[in-house]
Amino acid sequence: QVQLVESGGGLVQPGGSLRLSCAASGSIFSIDSMGWYRQAPGKQRELVASISISGTNYADSVKGRFTISRDNAKNTVLLQMNSLKPEDTAVYYCNAAIRTYRLPTRDYWGQGTQVTVST
């Protein structure tokens, strides 16, 4: 059993900052990659940023504003979001490719955290 628990969403004014955190727990053998996706109303879920042993990957729309980092000892991934814009408003989902002691590597998802950028 694996759980991803997110925190850090909320309401912020344009130009402000938020930091999202996601912690993975359970019978984890290894984590290949971790990342953040978002889904705005009426739109498809899209990749925001991901991190793995190969490096980091960002959506063009967030490059230079968002930074993803990972604490392997704590099975945690962070997303520092700066210079937020109204178009960043969405539900943000944590994602991780995890191998457990019983199952091969597969994707797991958090429950989502709302980020609203508005005056």
Biopython code that builds the backbone (N, CA, C, O; Angstrom):
import numpy as np
from Bio.PDB.StructureBuilder import StructureBuilder

atoms = [
    (1, "GLN", "N", (0.842, -1.179, 0.000)),
    (1, "GLN", "CA", (0.000, 0.000, 0.000)),
    (1, "GLN", "C", (0.890, 1.245, 0.000)),
    (1, "GLN", "O", (1.785, 1.389, 0.833)),
    (2, "VAL", "N", (0.625, 2.133, -0.946)),
    (2, "VAL", "CA", (1.394, 3.374, -1.070)),
    (2, "VAL", "C", (0.431, 4.553, -0.991)),
    (2, "VAL", "O", (-0.663, 4.519, -1.555)),
    (3, "GLN", "N", (0.848, 5.572, -0.296)),
    (3, "GLN", "CA", (0.070, 6.811, -0.236)),
    (3, "GLN", "C", (0.943, 7.999, -0.589)),
    (3, "GLN", "O", (2.109, 8.064, -0.199)),
    (4, "LEU", "N", (0.372, 8.943, -1.334)),
    (4, "LEU", "CA", (1.009, 10.219, -1.607)),
    (4, "LEU", "C", (0.144, 11.291, -0.955)),
    (4, "LEU", "O", (-1.042, 11.414, -1.258)),
    (5, "VAL", "N", (0.741, 12.055, -0.070)),
    (5, "VAL", "CA", (-0.005, 13.086, 0.650)),
    (5, "VAL", "C", (0.587, 14.445, 0.309)),
    (5, "VAL", "O", (1.771, 14.701, 0.531)),
    (6, "GLU", "N", (-0.267, 15.314, -0.236)),
    (6, "GLU", "CA", (0.170, 16.644, -0.655)),
    (6, "GLU", "C", (-0.225, 17.694, 0.372)),
    (6, "GLU", "O", (-1.171, 17.514, 1.138)),
    (7, "SER", "N", (0.514, 18.785, 0.371)),
    (7, "SER", "CA", (0.176, 19.928, 1.203)),
    (7, "SER", "C", (0.754, 21.186, 0.575)),
    (7, "SER", "O", (1.642, 21.120, -0.275)),
    (8, "GLY", "N", (0.239, 22.334, 1.005)),
    (8, "GLY", "CA", (0.822, 23.594, 0.589)),
    (8, "GLY", "C", (0.015, 24.422, -0.383)),
    (8, "GLY", "O", (0.421, 25.533, -0.723)),
    (9, "GLY", "N", (-1.109, 23.919, -0.840)),
    (9, "GLY", "CA", (-1.919, 24.718, -1.744)),
    (9, "GLY", "C", (-2.606, 25.857, -1.019)),
    (9, "GLY", "O", (-2.525, 25.972, 0.203)),
    (10, "GLY", "N", (-3.291, 26.707, -1.794)),
    (10, "GLY", "CA", (-4.013, 27.810, -1.183)),
    (10, "GLY", "C", (-4.271, 28.935, -2.155)),
    (10, "GLY", "O", (-4.134, 28.784, -3.369)),
    (11, "LEU", "N", (-4.650, 30.068, -1.591)),
    (11, "LEU", "CA", (-4.950, 31.270, -2.371)),
    (11, "LEU", "C", (-3.785, 32.244, -2.267)),
    (11, "LEU", "O", (-3.292, 32.519, -1.173)),
    (12, "VAL", "N", (-3.350, 32.761, -3.402)),
    (12, "VAL", "CA", (-2.236, 33.702, -3.422)),
    (12, "VAL", "C", (-2.504, 34.745, -4.483)),
    (12, "VAL", "O", (-3.173, 34.465, -5.478)),
    (13, "GLN", "N", (-1.989, 35.943, -4.282)),
    (13, "GLN", "CA", (-2.152, 37.009, -5.262)),
    (13, "GLN", "C", (-1.169, 36.828, -6.413)),
    (13, "GLN", "O", (-0.121, 36.206, -6.243)),
    (14, "PRO", "N", (-1.502, 37.366, -7.578)),
    (14, "PRO", "CA", (-0.556, 37.302, -8.699)),
    (14, "PRO", "C", (0.799, 37.880, -8.294)),
    (14, "PRO", "O", (0.889, 38.912, -7.628)),
    (15, "GLY", "N", (1.853, 37.174, -8.724)),
    (15, "GLY", "CA", (3.204, 37.573, -8.356)),
    (15, "GLY", "C", (3.694, 36.933, -7.074)),
    (15, "GLY", "O", (4.875, 37.033, -6.742)),
    (16, "GLY", "N", (2.813, 36.286, -6.362)),
    (16, "GLY", "CA", (3.175, 35.656, -5.105)),
    (16, "GLY", "C", (3.806, 34.287, -5.277)),
    (16, "GLY", "O", (4.055, 33.840, -6.397)),
    (17, "SER", "N", (4.064, 33.624, -4.153)),
    (17, "SER", "CA", (4.730, 32.330, -4.148)),
    (17, "SER", "C", (3.980, 31.331, -3.283)),
    (17, "SER", "O", (3.318, 31.688, -2.309)),
    (18, "LEU", "N", (4.105, 30.081, -3.666)),
    (18, "LEU", "CA", (3.599, 28.962, -2.862)),
    (18, "LEU", "C", (4.588, 27.819, -2.975)),
    (18, "LEU", "O", (5.333, 27.713, -3.949)),
    (19, "ARG", "N", (4.583, 26.970, -1.966)),
    (19, "ARG", "CA", (5.441, 25.789, -1.991)),
    (19, "ARG", "C", (4.583, 24.566, -1.729)),
    (19, "ARG", "O", (3.949, 24.450, -0.680)),
    (20, "LEU", "N", (4.569, 23.660, -2.686)),
    (20, "LEU", "CA", (3.835, 22.410, -2.542)),
    (20, "LEU", "C", (4.779, 21.306, -2.085)),
    (20, "LEU", "O", (5.939, 21.244, -2.493)),
    (21, "SER", "N", (4.254, 20.441, -1.230)),
    (21, "SER", "CA", (5.031, 19.313, -0.738)),
    (21, "SER", "C", (4.231, 18.032, -0.919)),
    (21, "SER", "O", (3.007, 18.029, -0.786)),
    (22, "CYS", "N", (4.927, 16.952, -1.221)),
    (22, "CYS", "CA", (4.266, 15.650, -1.382)),
    (22, "CYS", "C", (5.158, 14.589, -0.758)),
    (22, "CYS", "O", (6.334, 14.469, -1.101)),
    (23, "ALA", "N", (4.591, 13.826, 0.154)),
    (23, "ALA", "CA", (5.338, 12.774, 0.833)),
    (23, "ALA", "C", (4.750, 11.413, 0.475)),
    (23, "ALA", "O", (3.542, 11.199, 0.576)),
    (24, "ALA", "N", (5.613, 10.505, 0.059)),
    (24, "ALA", "CA", (5.202, 9.141, -0.249)),
    (24, "ALA", "C", (5.487, 8.247, 0.946)),
    (24, "ALA", "O", (6.537, 8.347, 1.580)),
    (25, "SER", "N", (4.531, 7.370, 1.241)),
    (25, "SER", "CA", (4.729, 6.451, 2.363)),
    (25, "SER", "C", (4.138, 5.089, 2.013)),
    (25, "SER", "O", (3.332, 4.960, 1.092)),
    (26, "GLY", "N", (4.558, 4.081, 2.767)),
    (26, "GLY", "CA", (4.074, 2.720, 2.539)),
    (26, "GLY", "C", (5.223, 1.760, 2.311)),
    (26, "GLY", "O", (6.362, 2.031, 2.692)),
    (27, "SER", "N", (4.913, 0.641, 1.689)),
    (27, "SER", "CA", (5.904, -0.406, 1.463)),
    (27, "SER", "C", (6.707, -0.118, 0.194)),
    (27, "SER", "O", (6.602, -0.827, -0.807)),
    (28, "ILE", "N", (7.499, 0.925, 0.267)),
    (28, "ILE", "CA", (8.234, 1.417, -0.893)),
    (28, "ILE", "C", (9.592, 0.747, -0.981)),
    (28, "ILE", "O", (10.378, 0.779, -0.033)),
    (29, "PHE", "N", (9.859, 0.142, -2.125)),
    (29, "PHE", "CA", (11.187, -0.419, -2.375)),
    (29, "PHE", "C", (12.068, 0.628, -3.038)),
    (29, "PHE", "O", (13.220, 0.821, -2.648)),
    (30, "SER", "N", (11.516, 1.306, -4.049)),
    (30, "SER", "CA", (12.263, 2.360, -4.721)),
    (30, "SER", "C", (11.307, 3.305, -5.441)),
    (30, "SER", "O", (10.181, 2.942, -5.782)),
    (31, "ILE", "N", (11.788, 4.531, -5.664)),
    (31, "ILE", "CA", (11.012, 5.533, -6.403)),
    (31, "ILE", "C", (11.819, 5.967, -7.604)),
    (31, "ILE", "O", (12.923, 6.491, -7.455)),
    (32, "ASP", "N", (11.283, 5.755, -8.792)),
    (32, "ASP", "CA", (12.009, 6.108, -10.005)),
    (32, "ASP", "C", (11.939, 7.596, -10.291)),
    (32, "ASP", "O", (12.965, 8.239, -10.514)),
    (33, "SER", "N", (10.756, 8.136, -10.285)),
    (33, "SER", "CA", (10.573, 9.549, -10.590)),
    (33, "SER", "C", (9.432, 10.095, -9.760)),
    (33, "SER", "O", (8.555, 9.354, -9.316)),
    (34, "MET", "N", (9.454, 11.406, -9.557)),
    (34, "MET", "CA", (8.374, 12.097, -8.884)),
    (34, "MET", "C", (8.066, 13.367, -9.657)),
    (34, "MET", "O", (8.934, 13.918, -10.334)),
    (35, "GLY", "N", (6.849, 13.820, -9.555)),
    (35, "GLY", "CA", (6.501, 15.014, -10.311)),
    (35, "GLY", "C", (5.184, 15.611, -9.895)),
    (35, "GLY", "O", (4.494, 15.112, -9.006)),
    (36, "TRP", "N", (4.857, 16.694, -10.565)),
    (36, "TRP", "CA", (3.617, 17.413, -10.317)),
    (36, "TRP", "C", (2.874, 17.612, -11.636)),
    (36, "TRP", "O", (3.468, 17.976, -12.651)),
    (37, "TYR", "N", (1.594, 17.371, -11.602)),
    (37, "TYR", "CA", (0.687, 17.645, -12.706)),
    (37, "TYR", "C", (-0.357, 18.633, -12.199)),
    (37, "TYR", "O", (-0.527, 18.815, -10.994)),
    (38, "ARG", "N", (-1.051, 19.268, -13.140)),
    (38, "ARG", "CA", (-2.142, 20.150, -12.743)),
    (38, "ARG", "C", (-3.297, 20.029, -13.731)),
    (38, "ARG", "O", (-3.122, 19.688, -14.901)),
    (39, "GLN", "N", (-4.474, 20.322, -13.212)),
    (39, "GLN", "CA", (-5.663, 20.289, -14.055)),
    (39, "GLN", "C", (-6.548, 21.474, -13.713)),
    (39, "GLN", "O", (-7.055, 21.597, -12.598)),
    (40, "ALA", "N", (-6.720, 22.338, -14.694)),
    (40, "ALA", "CA", (-7.599, 23.495, -14.551)),
    (40, "ALA", "C", (-9.010, 23.111, -15.016)),
    (40, "ALA", "O", (-9.164, 22.158, -15.779)),
    (41, "PRO", "N", (-10.022, 23.827, -14.574)),
    (41, "PRO", "CA", (-11.398, 23.504, -14.981)),
    (41, "PRO", "C", (-11.552, 23.492, -16.494)),
    (41, "PRO", "O", (-11.161, 24.439, -17.176)),
    (42, "GLY", "N", (-12.123, 22.414, -17.010)),
    (42, "GLY", "CA", (-12.358, 22.305, -18.438)),
    (42, "GLY", "C", (-11.143, 21.954, -19.267)),
    (42, "GLY", "O", (-11.218, 21.926, -20.496)),
    (43, "LYS", "N", (-10.019, 21.684, -18.614)),
    (43, "LYS", "CA", (-8.794, 21.358, -19.341)),
    (43, "LYS", "C", (-8.266, 19.991, -18.938)),
    (43, "LYS", "O", (-8.634, 19.442, -17.899)),
    (44, "GLN", "N", (-7.391, 19.453, -19.788)),
    (44, "GLN", "CA", (-6.781, 18.160, -19.488)),
    (44, "GLN", "C", (-5.676, 18.322, -18.452)),
    (44, "GLN", "O", (-5.087, 19.393, -18.308)),
    (45, "ARG", "N", (-5.413, 17.249, -17.745)),
    (45, "ARG", "CA", (-4.301, 17.246, -16.798)),
    (45, "ARG", "C", (-2.997, 17.358, -17.578)),
    (45, "ARG", "O", (-2.809, 16.683, -18.590)),
    (46, "GLU", "N", (-2.098, 18.215, -17.101)),
    (46, "GLU", "CA", (-0.832, 18.424, -17.785)),
    (46, "GLU", "C", (0.342, 18.331, -16.817)),
    (46, "GLU", "O", (0.219, 18.621, -15.627)),
    (47, "LEU", "N", (1.485, 17.918, -17.366)),
    (47, "LEU", "CA", (2.700, 17.850, -16.575)),
    (47, "LEU", "C", (3.194, 19.262, -16.270)),
    (47, "LEU", "O", (3.263, 20.110, -17.159)),
    (48, "VAL", "N", (3.534, 19.501, -15.017)),
    (48, "VAL", "CA", (4.131, 20.773, -14.613)),
    (48, "VAL", "C", (5.638, 20.620, -14.502)),
    (48, "VAL", "O", (6.392, 21.395, -15.090)),
    (49, "ALA", "N", (6.077, 19.613, -13.743)),
    (49, "ALA", "CA", (7.504, 19.386, -13.551)),
    (49, "ALA", "C", (7.713, 17.967, -13.049)),
    (49, "ALA", "O", (6.850, 17.399, -12.381)),
    (50, "SER", "N", (8.855, 17.409, -13.375)),
    (50, "SER", "CA", (9.199, 16.080, -12.890)),
    (50, "SER", "C", (10.681, 16.024, -12.578)),
    (50, "SER", "O", (11.470, 16.830, -13.071)),
    (51, "ILE", "N", (11.046, 15.048, -11.743)),
    (51, "ILE", "CA", (12.452, 14.895, -11.350)),
    (51, "ILE", "C", (12.763, 13.417, -11.219)),
    (51, "ILE", "O", (11.984, 12.648, -10.655)),
    (52, "SER", "N", (13.915, 13.033, -11.750)),
    (52, "SER", "CA", (14.360, 11.652, -11.668)),
    (52, "SER", "C", (15.883, 11.655, -11.655)),
    (52, "SER", "O", (16.516, 12.709, -11.606)),
    (53, "ILE", "N", (16.458, 10.459, -11.698)),
    (53, "ILE", "CA", (17.909, 10.363, -11.716)),
    (53, "ILE", "C", (18.479, 10.997, -12.980)),
    (53, "ILE", "O", (19.652, 11.369, -13.026)),
    (54, "SER", "N", (17.633, 11.117, -14.008)),
    (54, "SER", "CA", (18.073, 11.713, -15.272)),
    (54, "SER", "C", (18.088, 13.232, -15.235)),
    (54, "SER", "O", (18.705, 13.870, -16.088)),
    (55, "GLY", "N", (17.407, 13.816, -14.244)),
    (55, "GLY", "CA", (17.359, 15.268, -14.161)),
    (55, "GLY", "C", (15.951, 15.772, -13.959)),
    (55, "GLY", "O", (15.079, 15.043, -13.487)),
    (56, "THR", "N", (15.731, 17.028, -14.321)),
    (56, "THR", "CA", (14.438, 17.657, -14.155)),
    (56, "THR", "C", (13.832, 18.020, -15.503)),
    (56, "THR", "O", (14.530, 18.178, -16.505)),
    (57, "ASN", "N", (12.514, 18.146, -15.493)),
    (57, "ASN", "CA", (11.786, 18.494, -16.708)),
    (57, "ASN", "C", (10.659, 19.443, -16.319)),
    (57, "ASN", "O", (9.948, 19.203, -15.343)),
    (58, "TYR", "N", (10.495, 20.523, -17.087)),
    (58, "TYR", "CA", (9.475, 21.515, -16.775)),
    (58, "TYR", "C", (8.608, 21.807, -17.994)),
    (58, "TYR", "O", (9.075, 21.757, -19.132)),
    (59, "ALA", "N", (7.353, 22.108, -17.740)),
    (59, "ALA", "CA", (6.506, 22.634, -18.800)),
    (59, "ALA", "C", (7.034, 24.009, -19.197)),
    (59, "ALA", "O", (7.531, 24.750, -18.349)),
    (60, "ASP", "N", (6.933, 24.351, -20.465)),
    (60, "ASP", "CA", (7.431, 25.643, -20.934)),
    (60, "ASP", "C", (6.794, 26.796, -20.170)),
    (60, "ASP", "O", (7.440, 27.815, -19.927)),
    (61, "SER", "N", (5.547, 26.640, -19.797)),
    (61, "SER", "CA", (4.801, 27.726, -19.157)),
    (61, "SER", "C", (5.294, 28.055, -17.754)),
    (61, "SER", "O", (4.967, 29.113, -17.215)),
    (62, "VAL", "N", (6.083, 27.152, -17.152)),
    (62, "VAL", "CA", (6.542, 27.394, -15.776)),
    (62, "VAL", "C", (8.055, 27.519, -15.669)),
    (62, "VAL", "O", (8.576, 27.782, -14.585)),
    (63, "LYS", "N", (8.761, 27.338, -16.765)),
    (63, "LYS", "CA", (10.227, 27.429, -16.727)),
    (63, "LYS", "C", (10.657, 28.803, -16.232)),
    (63, "LYS", "O", (10.137, 29.829, -16.670)),
    (64, "GLY", "N", (11.610, 28.803, -15.318)),
    (64, "GLY", "CA", (12.110, 30.046, -14.765)),
    (64, "GLY", "C", (11.311, 30.556, -13.578)),
    (64, "GLY", "O", (11.746, 31.474, -12.883)),
    (65, "ARG", "N", (10.149, 29.967, -13.343)),
    (65, "ARG", "CA", (9.306, 30.403, -12.217)),
    (65, "ARG", "C", (9.145, 29.300, -11.163)),
    (65, "ARG", "O", (9.083, 29.589, -9.969)),
    (66, "PHE", "N", (9.079, 28.053, -11.599)),
    (66, "PHE", "CA", (8.883, 26.925, -10.687)),
    (66, "PHE", "C", (10.182, 26.130, -10.565)),
    (66, "PHE", "O", (10.957, 26.026, -11.516)),
    (67, "THR", "N", (10.400, 25.576, -9.382)),
    (67, "THR", "CA", (11.558, 24.722, -9.151)),
    (67, "THR", "C", (11.123, 23.455, -8.432)),
    (67, "THR", "O", (10.484, 23.519, -7.382)),
    (68, "ILE", "N", (11.468, 22.313, -8.995)),
    (68, "ILE", "CA", (11.152, 21.036, -8.362)),
    (68, "ILE", "C", (12.397, 20.484, -7.698)),
    (68, "ILE", "O", (13.500, 20.584, -8.235)),
    (69, "SER", "N", (12.209, 19.899, -6.524)),
    (69, "SER", "CA", (13.329, 19.283, -5.812)),
    (69, "SER", "C", (12.822, 18.045, -5.081)),
    (69, "SER", "O", (11.619, 17.829, -4.932)),
    (70, "ARG", "N", (13.774, 17.249, -4.637)),
    (70, "ARG", "CA", (13.403, 15.954, -4.062)),
    (70, "ARG", "C", (14.307, 15.638, -2.880)),
    (70, "ARG", "O", (15.510, 15.896, -2.918)),
    (71, "ASP", "N", (13.723, 15.081, -1.841)),
    (71, "ASP", "CA", (14.475, 14.591, -0.687)),
    (71, "ASP", "C", (14.307, 13.073, -0.684)),
    (71, "ASP", "O", (13.292, 12.554, -0.221)),
    (72, "ASN", "N", (15.296, 12.380, -1.195)),
    (72, "ASN", "CA", (15.188, 10.926, -1.330)),
    (72, "ASN", "C", (15.090, 10.224, 0.017)),
    (72, "ASN", "O", (14.423, 9.195, 0.130)),
    (73, "ALA", "N", (15.738, 10.762, 1.031)),
    (73, "ALA", "CA", (15.708, 10.127, 2.350)),
    (73, "ALA", "C", (14.302, 10.166, 2.950)),
    (73, "ALA", "O", (13.923, 9.290, 3.728)),
    (74, "LYS", "N", (13.531, 11.197, 2.576)),
    (74, "LYS", "CA", (12.186, 11.350, 3.128)),
    (74, "LYS", "C", (11.098, 10.989, 2.113)),
    (74, "LYS", "O", (9.910, 11.129, 2.400)),
    (75, "ASN", "N", (11.504, 10.526, 0.931)),
    (75, "ASN", "CA", (10.529, 10.208, -0.131)),
    (75, "ASN", "C", (9.579, 11.372, -0.383)),
    (75, "ASN", "O", (8.364, 11.199, -0.481)),
    (76, "THR", "N", (10.160, 12.551, -0.483)),
    (76, "THR", "CA", (9.376, 13.787, -0.610)),
    (76, "THR", "C", (9.792, 14.556, -1.855)),
    (76, "THR", "O", (10.966, 14.593, -2.222)),
    (77, "VAL", "N", (8.802, 15.167, -2.494)),
    (77, "VAL", "CA", (9.069, 16.043, -3.620)),
    (77, "VAL", "C", (8.435, 17.401, -3.325)),
    (77, "VAL", "O", (7.318, 17.483, -2.815)),
    (78, "LEU", "N", (9.164, 18.454, -3.653)),
    (78, "LEU", "CA", (8.703, 19.812, -3.411)),
    (78, "LEU", "C", (8.562, 20.552, -4.737)),
    (78, "LEU", "O", (9.281, 20.280, -5.699)),
    (79, "LEU", "N", (7.634, 21.480, -4.766)),
    (79, "LEU", "CA", (7.494, 22.359, -5.925)),
    (79, "LEU", "C", (7.414, 23.788, -5.416)),
    (79, "LEU", "O", (6.410, 24.194, -4.830)),
    (80, "GLN", "N", (8.477, 24.546, -5.643)),
    (80, "GLN", "CA", (8.501, 25.957, -5.281)),
    (80, "GLN", "C", (7.972, 26.748, -6.468)),
    (80, "GLN", "O", (8.535, 26.701, -7.562)),
    (81, "MET", "N", (6.894, 27.468, -6.241)),
    (81, "MET", "CA", (6.242, 28.218, -7.307)),
    (81, "MET", "C", (6.358, 29.712, -7.016)),
    (81, "MET", "O", (5.814, 30.204, -6.027)),
    (82, "ASN", "N", (7.064, 30.420, -7.877)),
    (82, "ASN", "CA", (7.248, 31.862, -7.738)),
    (82, "ASN", "C", (6.600, 32.586, -8.906)),
    (82, "ASN", "O", (6.280, 31.985, -9.932)),
    (83, "SER", "N", (6.415, 33.885, -8.729)),
    (83, "SER", "CA", (5.833, 34.725, -9.789)),
    (83, "SER", "C", (4.557, 34.103, -10.343)),
    (83, "SER", "O", (4.373, 34.003, -11.556)),
    (84, "LEU", "N", (3.698, 33.697, -9.452)),
    (84, "LEU", "CA", (2.485, 33.000, -9.864)),
    (84, "LEU", "C", (1.561, 33.903, -10.670)),
    (84, "LEU", "O", (1.459, 35.105, -10.427)),
    (85, "LYS", "N", (0.890, 33.280, -11.639)),
    (85, "LYS", "CA", (-0.029, 33.982, -12.532)),
    (85, "LYS", "C", (-1.431, 33.377, -12.388)),
    (85, "LYS", "O", (-1.571, 32.233, -11.957)),
    (86, "PRO", "N", (-2.450, 34.133, -12.742)),
    (86, "PRO", "CA", (-3.815, 33.577, -12.667)),
    (86, "PRO", "C", (-3.967, 32.274, -13.453)),
    (86, "PRO", "O", (-4.741, 31.398, -13.066)),
    (87, "GLU", "N", (-3.236, 32.150, -14.544)),
    (87, "GLU", "CA", (-3.339, 30.931, -15.348)),
    (87, "GLU", "C", (-2.691, 29.721, -14.688)),
    (87, "GLU", "O", (-2.800, 28.609, -15.204)),
    (88, "ASP", "N", (-2.023, 29.915, -13.564)),
    (88, "ASP", "CA", (-1.492, 28.779, -12.804)),
    (88, "ASP", "C", (-2.568, 28.158, -11.909)),
    (88, "ASP", "O", (-2.346, 27.113, -11.297)),
    (89, "THR", "N", (-3.714, 28.797, -11.839)),
    (89, "THR", "CA", (-4.800, 28.276, -11.023)),
    (89, "THR", "C", (-5.228, 26.904, -11.520)),
    (89, "THR", "O", (-5.555, 26.730, -12.694)),
    (90, "ALA", "N", (-5.222, 25.932, -10.613)),
    (90, "ALA", "CA", (-5.558, 24.554, -10.969)),
    (90, "ALA", "C", (-5.493, 23.689, -9.720)),
    (90, "ALA", "O", (-5.044, 24.130, -8.662)),
    (91, "VAL", "N", (-5.943, 22.464, -9.861)),
    (91, "VAL", "CA", (-5.676, 21.451, -8.843)),
    (91, "VAL", "C", (-4.349, 20.792, -9.217)),
    (91, "VAL", "O", (-4.171, 20.324, -10.342)),
    (92, "TYR", "N", (-3.443, 20.762, -8.283)),
    (92, "TYR", "CA", (-2.121, 20.205, -8.502)),
    (92, "TYR", "C", (-2.045, 18.808, -7.886)),
    (92, "TYR", "O", (-2.395, 18.603, -6.724)),
    (93, "TYR", "N", (-1.582, 17.861, -8.688)),
    (93, "TYR", "CA", (-1.504, 16.462, -8.273)),
    (93, "TYR", "C", (-0.053, 16.001, -8.233)),
    (93, "TYR", "O", (0.723, 16.251, -9.156)),
    (94, "CYS", "N", (0.289, 15.336, -7.163)),
    (94, "CYS", "CA", (1.592, 14.700, -7.049)),
    (94, "CYS", "C", (1.549, 13.337, -7.740)),
    (94, "CYS", "O", (0.555, 12.616, -7.665)),
    (95, "ASN", "N", (2.639, 13.006, -8.405)),
    (95, "ASN", "CA", (2.746, 11.726, -9.095)),
    (95, "ASN", "C", (4.099, 11.096, -8.786)),
    (95, "ASN", "O", (5.109, 11.793, -8.680)),
    (96, "ALA", "N", (4.112, 9.788, -8.643)),
    (96, "ALA", "CA", (5.383, 9.103, -8.405)),
    (96, "ALA", "C", (5.352, 7.717, -9.031)),
    (96, "ALA", "O", (4.346, 7.011, -8.970)),
    (97, "ALA", "N", (6.461, 7.347, -9.627)),
    (97, "ALA", "CA", (6.626, 5.998, -10.180)),
    (97, "ALA", "C", (7.350, 5.172, -9.123)),
    (97, "ALA", "O", (8.545, 5.352, -8.885)),
    (98, "ILE", "N", (6.606, 4.262, -8.492)),
    (98, "ILE", "CA", (7.100, 3.575, -7.299)),
    (98, "ILE", "C", (7.058, 2.065, -7.486)),
    (98, "ILE", "O", (6.095, 1.501, -8.006)),
    (99, "ARG", "N", (8.137, 1.434, -7.043)),
    (99, "ARG", "CA", (8.172, -0.021, -6.955)),
    (99, "ARG", "C", (8.033, -0.393, -5.482)),
    (99, "ARG", "O", (8.788, 0.085, -4.635)),
    (100, "THR", "N", (7.057, -1.253, -5.189)),
    (100, "THR", "CA", (6.904, -1.712, -3.822)),
    (100, "THR", "C", (7.577, -3.066, -3.662)),
    (100, "THR", "O", (8.138, -3.601, -4.618)),
    (101, "TYR", "N", (7.522, -3.614, -2.471)),
    (101, "TYR", "CA", (8.124, -4.924, -2.214)),
    (101, "TYR", "C", (7.305, -6.045, -2.838)),
    (101, "TYR", "O", (7.782, -7.172, -2.968)),
    (102, "ARG", "N", (6.063, -5.729, -3.225)),
    (102, "ARG", "CA", (5.198, -6.756, -3.803)),
    (102, "ARG", "C", (4.905, -6.545, -5.273)),
    (102, "ARG", "O", (4.632, -7.500, -6.000)),
    (103, "LEU", "N", (4.959, -5.292, -5.717)),
    (103, "LEU", "CA", (4.515, -4.982, -7.067)),
    (103, "LEU", "C", (5.611, -4.301, -7.873)),
    (103, "LEU", "O", (6.465, -3.622, -7.303)),
    (104, "PRO", "N", (5.596, -4.475, -9.196)),
    (104, "PRO", "CA", (6.563, -3.753, -10.032)),
    (104, "PRO", "C", (6.230, -2.265, -10.074)),
    (104, "PRO", "O", (5.203, -1.832, -9.552)),
    (105, "THR", "N", (7.102, -1.499, -10.694)),
    (105, "THR", "CA", (6.927, -0.058, -10.759)),
    (105, "THR", "C", (5.623, 0.331, -11.456)),
    (105, "THR", "O", (5.301, -0.178, -12.530)),
    (106, "ARG", "N", (4.889, 1.235, -10.828)),
    (106, "ARG", "CA", (3.668, 1.769, -11.417)),
    (106, "ARG", "C", (3.463, 3.175, -10.891)),
    (106, "ARG", "O", (4.094, 3.594, -9.920)),
    (107, "ASP", "N", (2.563, 3.899, -11.555)),
    (107, "ASP", "CA", (2.276, 5.268, -11.148)),
    (107, "ASP", "C", (1.303, 5.311, -9.965)),
    (107, "ASP", "O", (0.341, 4.547, -9.892)),
    (108, "TYR", "N", (1.589, 6.228, -9.049)),
    (108, "TYR", "CA", (0.686, 6.526, -7.949)),
    (108, "TYR", "C", (0.384, 8.024, -7.971)),
    (108, "TYR", "O", (1.197, 8.830, -8.423)),
    (109, "TRP", "N", (-0.805, 8.380, -7.472)),
    (109, "TRP", "CA", (-1.254, 9.766, -7.488)),
    (109, "TRP", "C", (-1.716, 10.221, -6.114)),
    (109, "TRP", "O", (-2.274, 9.451, -5.333)),
    (110, "GLY", "N", (-1.462, 11.510, -5.840)),
    (110, "GLY", "CA", (-2.012, 12.111, -4.651)),
    (110, "GLY", "C", (-3.449, 12.527, -4.873)),
    (110, "GLY", "O", (-3.991, 12.361, -5.965)),
    (111, "GLN", "N", (-4.067, 13.069, -3.833)),
    (111, "GLN", "CA", (-5.479, 13.428, -3.891)),
    (111, "GLN", "C", (-5.701, 14.799, -4.539)),
    (111, "GLN", "O", (-6.827, 15.146, -4.894)),
    (112, "GLY", "N", (-4.644, 15.557, -4.687)),
    (112, "GLY", "CA", (-4.753, 16.882, -5.305)),
    (112, "GLY", "C", (-4.857, 17.989, -4.281)),
    (112, "GLY", "O", (-5.455, 17.821, -3.218)),
    (113, "THR", "N", (-4.264, 19.130, -4.615)),
    (113, "THR", "CA", (-4.343, 20.304, -3.753)),
    (113, "THR", "C", (-4.639, 21.522, -4.634)),
    (113, "THR", "O", (-4.030, 21.699, -5.689)),
    (114, "GLN", "N", (-5.569, 22.345, -4.193)),
    (114, "GLN", "CA", (-6.008, 23.480, -4.990)),
    (114, "GLN", "C", (-5.035, 24.640, -4.851)),
    (114, "GLN", "O", (-4.638, 25.010, -3.746)),
    (115, "VAL", "N", (-4.660, 25.205, -5.993)),
    (115, "VAL", "CA", (-3.872, 26.437, -6.044)),
    (115, "VAL", "C", (-4.708, 27.465, -6.798)),
    (115, "VAL", "O", (-5.099, 27.240, -7.943)),
    (116, "THR", "N", (-4.975, 28.584, -6.152)),
    (116, "THR", "CA", (-5.757, 29.657, -6.759)),
    (116, "THR", "C", (-4.939, 30.938, -6.735)),
    (116, "THR", "O", (-4.496, 31.385, -5.677)),
    (117, "VAL", "N", (-4.743, 31.522, -7.909)),
    (117, "VAL", "CA", (-3.991, 32.771, -8.030)),
    (117, "VAL", "C", (-4.981, 33.852, -8.454)),
    (117, "VAL", "O", (-5.471, 33.862, -9.583)),
    (118, "SER", "N", (-5.259, 34.752, -7.531)),
    (118, "SER", "CA", (-6.298, 35.750, -7.800)),
    (118, "SER", "C", (-6.152, 36.929, -6.860)),
    (118, "SER", "O", (-5.607, 36.811, -5.762)),
    (119, "THR", "N", (-6.655, 38.079, -7.318)),
    (119, "THR", "CA", (-6.689, 39.250, -6.456)),
    (119, "THR", "C", (-7.957, 39.220, -5.600)),
    (119, "THR", "O", (-8.181, 40.125, -4.796)),
]
sb = StructureBuilder()
sb.init_structure("model")
sb.init_model(0)
sb.init_chain("A")
sb.init_seg("    ")
for serial, (resi, resn, name, xyz) in enumerate(atoms, 1):
    if name == "N":
        sb.init_residue(resn, " ", resi, " ")
    sb.init_atom(name, np.array(xyz, "f"), 0.0, 1.0, " ", f" {name:<3s}", serial, name[0])
structure = sb.get_structure()
